[in-house]
Every structure is written in structure tokens, then in C-alpha cells.
């Protein structure tokens, strides 16, 4: 099988732009809209949104074969305002599994329920070395001690509320995207890197004049980081579902940044053996570098669909991402391997 050529520049450019669209879980509509606009250029796709706000793109193929689906998510870690402190600063309630020490001194945008967004930064409440000395190093980085210092004239809760900020307002952390020597460093490569591979697959196949072997649904989820993203939105007629999500790179893992990975088991249990074998065979036939791995602290949108009663064969593939839920890093080679793997699957 000859796979379509991937426009690498397009893949990276789309990913960088998507990473810079703020989209914490519950506030992911801007990223959904960004992907929707990009996919609207392909007349082969029928686009719709679920009531929950996910994007579904259907590529119809006129035959009797059972449809398949792929899912990836654009929602990210983030926070909401939990409390407005007497000094006007903000306490946060985290969305998803972001680690407090990794975002100390990070820039943020606060999106008030009324008015324009406001800039700020995350600090411990003992930040000044000239005041707290060693206590700053000893302070626990947790919900109690981390706060947002607003770049606005406020020294009281009333002044902060007068800015339009209220409890529950969205707080988005800077992604800090940088591309160097084939590496992409950024927060939230989980899972925008995989959304970019799916969009690149569609573009590559359209430009090559090819279409999937079977009717295919592309489900772009918006609630994955809190565990129920793809619980709804995958049509009942779908027979196979391939989740495209990051592969964990680090101590004790087989995955690396230069390959794609097939996850055999994670915190939700094992994936579908027959579909796994099919994907392995396709990777080997097409010379796609891949690993197999097990992730003990990981769950996926595909499992959310299974738990909701979805009757599909389920597998999980994706590019290696270093420092997951931290300041993440991927490599173009891993993205290309994943993109080719998806194309091989759709053309099989």
C-alpha cells in the first residue's frame, strides 16, 4: 500500500495554532470552532456538533461495510476561580490533573463572566524572597498556597469583583509553544497533537484523491480531561473505534518521542485484542515505527465510550509525549508515524 504524502509544514503549523487556542475542559468551544473551521474546507465531510459540544465529521463511503470512528480531544487542563482572597488575588480549583509545581510563575488569562480577559500569573503566597526567605522554598505547592496575581489595580476582593471576575470564571495557563529541531514543546500536546494528526490525515487523503475504505466518523471530544468526553457522540453503527491520544514517555515505559505507540492496557484495563493485532500488522506492512506499552495512570475517551455502553472494538494509538500533564514535548517523527498509521488503518 502506498500512503499519501503528508504535508509536514501544514501539520506543524496547524498544531501550533491549535495549541495557542485556549480550551480548558468546559471552556473548549474556541478550539472546537477552530477545528470545525479548518475541516469545513473539505467537501467530503459532513460536520455536526453534539448537544455536549463535541465536533463530529462524517466521511461517507457508499458501501455495505460497517463504519469506523476515530476520536481525539481538544480540551485541556486548566482551572476556575475558586475564591477571591481579601487581598484581591485568586485561589483556583484545578480542571484535570495539572501539577501545581509545574505552573508556578506561569502566565494565565482569566476570562471574567463579564468584560475583557485579564492577564495574571501563578505564584505561591510566600513568593517574595526578601520577605519570606527560606519559607518560600518550604511552602507546599498545593491548592491552599497557590494564587493568581492579577495584572490589574486591585488590593481587595471588592476591587477584583469590580473587574468582572466571579467564582467559576475560566483560568487558562499559557501553552508556551516552541518548535526547535523537529521538537515541539508546549503544554497541552495532550491531546492537540493527535487532533493535528487527524486533520493532517484528512488533508493528505483529500489531496491524494483517496477516501477511506469505510464510512468514517472523526469525533473531536471536549470533555476528555474530566473522564467522560466520548461517552456520547459515537454513532451506534460504528464497529471499530480508534482513540488517538498521547503515548506516555518516561521511566518504565517503552514509548518514545520518535515513534507511535499502541497502548495494550491502562488504568481501565486491556483494549481489544483483534483490533490491536490489526493495527500492529498495518504498522509492520507500512514500515511505521511503533511501540507497545502499558500505562497505569491513564484513561481514554474510548474507555469512556465503552463504560457508557458502546459496543465497539476499541484500540488506542498515539505519538510519544514527554512530561505528560507538565511542560510537554513531542517530535515530528512521532507525529508522522501516528499520521501514517491512521491513514493505513483508514485505507485498509
N, C-alpha and C positions, 0 to 999 in steps of 0.2 A: 504494500500500500504506500502510495506517495502522499504525504501530508502537505496541506497548503503551507506556503511560506508565511511566517509570522512577521509582521511589521514591528520590529523591536522598539523603534523610536516611538511609535504610537502607543505601544503597551506601557512604556515608562512614563510618557507624557500624560496619558490618561490617569495612571496611578498617582502621579504627583498631584495632579489637580484634584482627584478624589480625596486624597489624604488631607488636603487643605480645606475641604468642606467639613465644617463642624457637624457631628452627628451622634452625640451620646444617645444611648438607648432611651426611648421615649421622646426624643427630640431629633430623630433621624430623617425627618421628611426632606430637609435640604439635600441630603445625599441621595435619597430615593429619587428626587426630582432631577438631580444631576445625571444619574444613570439613565433615567427614563428619557431625558432629552437626547442623550447620546444614542440610545437604541432606536429612537424614533426615526433615524435616518435610514434604517434597514427595512424596506417594504415587505420583506419576508416575514417579519414579526408582527404578531397581534399583541398589543400591550394593554394591560389592565392592572388595577390595584385591588387588593383585598380590602375588606372593611377595616382590617387591622392596620393597613397602610403599607403592606409589602407590595413589591412590584412583581408581576408575572408576565413574562414574554413567551408567547407560544409560536413555535415554528412548525407549521402544519406540513405533513408529508402524506400524500394520498396513497395509502396502502393499508392493509389489514394488520400490520404489526402493532403490538402493544406499545403505547407511548412510554417514554422515559423522561426523567427530570434531573436537573442539577440545581443545587441550592448553595448560595453563599450569602454572607451578611455584610451590610454597610454600617450597622450600629456599632458604637464603640464604648469603651469605658468613659466615665465622666462623673459628674456629681450634681447634686441640687443643694440649694441653700437650706440648711437645717436650722440655723439660728442666727439672729443678728445680735452681736455682742454689744454690751454697753459702750464700748469704745468705737462702735461703728463697723468693726470688722466682722467677717462672716465665718461661722462654723459650717462644715459641709457634711452631707450624707453621700457616701460614695455609690456610684452606679457600677456594678460589676466588680471585678477583682483587682482593681488598681492598687498598687502597694505605695503607702504613704511616703516612705523614704525616697522613692524614685521621682517624686514630683515636688520635692522641697525646692523652692526658689523658681519653680516653673511658672511661666506666664499663663494667664487664663483670660477668658472672656466670660463675663456674667451677662446673661440675657434677661433683663427685667421683664416682668409681665406687662409693664407699660414703659415706653420710652426706648431710647437707644441703648445698645450694648455698652458695657463699661469694662474697661481694662483693669487687671489686677494681677497679683502674684501670690503664690502659696508659700507661707512661712511657718516656722514654729513660733509659739508665743513667747519664746525666750531667744529670739533671733539675734539681738544686739550683743556682740562680744564685749563691748565696753560697759554693758550694764550687767549681763548675766554671767560673763566669763565662762568657766567650765560647765556651768549648769546648762548652757546651750547644747553642749555635746552629750550631756547625760539625759536630756529631756527625751521621753519616749515619743516616737513619731506615730501618733495614733489620733483617733477622732477627737479626743479631748484637747490635744495641744496644737493641732494644725489649724491654720486660719488663712483667710484670704484678706490681704491688704489691698484695698481699692485705690486706684489712681484717681481719686476724687476728693474734694474737700469735705471730709466727714470725720467727726470725732465722737459721734453719738449714734445710738440706734435710730433716733428720730431723723437725723440728717441722712442716714443711709436709706431709710424708708422713703424720705422725700425725693431720693434719686429714682424712685420707682421700684426698688428691689423689695421682694417679698419672699416669704418662706416657700420653698418649692421651685424657685426660679432655676433655670438651667445654668450650669457652670461647665465650660468646655476647656480642656487643657490644650496647650499648644502642641501640635504634632512634631514640629521641628524637622522638616523633611530635608534630606541632603542626599545627593546622588554622586558617588565617587568610585571610580574604577570598577564599575559594574555592581557595586553595593548600593542598596537603598536603605538609608537609616531614617527611621521615623517611629513615632508612636502610631498605633492603630493599623500597622500592616496586617494584623489580625482584625478584620479579615478583608480589608480593602484590596490587599494584594491579590486575593483569589477572585474577587469581583472583577478586577482588571484582567485576569487571565480569561475569564468567561467572555468579557466584552471583546477581547482580542481574538478569541476563537471565532466569535460570530463574524467579526470584520474579515478575518482571514478566509473563512469559508465562503462568505458572500463574494469577496473579490476574486476568489478562485473559481467561482461559478459552481460550487458544490453545496449540497444540502445534507442534513442528517439522514441516516437510513430510516429512522422512525420519527414520528411526531415528537418534538422535544419541548419541554417546559423549562424555562430558566426562572427560578424563584429567587428573588433578591430580598432577603429577610431583614427585618428592622427591630427584632427583639431577641436576638440570639444571646447576647451577653447576660441576660437575666433568665435564660433557660427555656423559653417557650416560643422562639422565633418562628420555626417552620411547623409548629404544631397544627397550624391551619394554612391553607393556601395551595397545597399539593393536590391536584385533581385525583379522584378515586380511580380513574382509568390508568394511572401510571403504574407500571410494573416494576421498574427499577429506579432507584434514587441514588445519585452520587452526590454526596456532600463534598464541597470544595472548601477546605479550611486549612489553617496553618499546621505544619508539622513542627513538633517541639524539638528544638536543638539544645543540647546541654549534657551534663553528666548523666551517664547511664542510658543515653538514647543513641539509637542507630542513625537517626535523621541528621542531615547536614544541609547547609545553605545552598549547595550546588546541585541538589537532586530533588526530585519529588518523592513523596512518601505515601505508602499505603498503610493506614492505621488498621491493625488487626483487632485490637482491644483497647478500650479506655475505661473510664470510671463507670460507664453504663453497661459494660460487658463487651462481648465479641460482635463483630459485624458479620455480614452474610458471606459464607464460605464460597459459594458458587460464583457470586459476583466478584469477590476478591480474586479468585483464580482467573476469571475472565480478564480482569484488569492487569494482572501480572503478565498473562500471556500477550496482551496487546502491547505492553511496555517492552517486552522482550523482542517481539516481532518487529517493532519500530525503532529499536535501539535507544529507548528512552531511559536515562539513568534514574533508577528508583531504589528506595529502601523500603523495608517493612519495619514497623515499630509498634510499641505499646505505651500508652500514656495514662498513668494512674490518676492524674489530677486534671481531667479533661472531659468535656462533654460536647455534643454537637447538635446542630439543628436536625440532622437526620434522626438522631435518637429521640428528639422532641416529637417528631412525626410518628415514630414507632410507638412511643408512650401514649400518644393521642389516638392510637388505633390504626395507624397507617399500615396497609397490607402491601408492602413492597420489599423487594430485595434491596439491601442498603449497604453502601460502601463509603469510605472516606479517604480522599486523597488531597494532597496539597504541598506547597513548597515549604522547605525548611525555613523557620523563622527563629533567629537567636534572641534570647532575653524576652520571652513572651510576657505580655502584660507589664512590660518595663519599657525601656527605650530600645525598640526592636530593630532588627536588621535582617534583610533578605539579600539575595544575589540574583542577578538577571538569569543566570543559568538555571536556578531552581524554578523561577517563573516560567521560563521557556519549556522546561521539562514538563511542568504541570499543564501548560497550554497545549503542548503536543499530545499529552496523554488524554486530555479531554477530546481533542479532535479525533484521535484514534478511536476512542470509545464511540463517538457520535457517528463516525463513518463505518463502523464495523457492521 
